[in-house]
């Protein structure tokens, strides 16, 4: 499995849509990345589900092992873009095991951007325990995210099975008129803890949670999907 910066995917989406790198140099900072037109092009290019892995690298060793095992990209497939935070930037695709600390930034729990993003999406609700996955269908415009807990998966085999189930369920739900309702119904039927809280501005939540990543030398990266990567 390789990982690549989400900013690089946004640049590639612009190339696909415009037929040339007319936006080159404009996605070189988090501030430019969060311009609505950039995120709209990324949403159109992806045309699928985003799955953000919310976990604490200083505590959630099983999730870190899962990411490092190379299973993430395969389990997520082409219809789901799996995202996580890593200490190293990834402006070009690179092997997951080459990242200095998969899962990245080791800060106080209350400050970790992965946790901050998840909590911001559900300000009036208590979330199930971390780690978990935050599923959403768009970044540029409002949507209804769903947080699904993986806290009860205590070993790599159990977590891998849970991730495969959730990615499969998200793919099926994405083909329905009501993604959040369909995904929530599936996970509830399996007895898995989840939270949904209505439509919200994902662009603002992502921006607020990740605007300070550069100062810590961290990046928001994705498991590489072939159709996003030039030359494949």
Secondary structure, DSSP 8 states (H G I E B T S, - for coil): -EEEEHHHHHHHHHHHHHSS-TTTTSSSSHHHHTSHHHHHHHHHHH-SEEEEEE--TTT-HHHHHHHHTTHHHHHH-SSEEEEEEESS--SS-EEGGGSSSBT-----GGG-HHHHHHHHHTTTS----SSEEEEES-SSS-B--EEEE-TT--SHHHHHHHHHHHHHHHHHHTTSS-HHHHHHHHHHHTT--EEE---B-HHHHHHHHHTTTGGGT-EEEEE--GGGSTT-
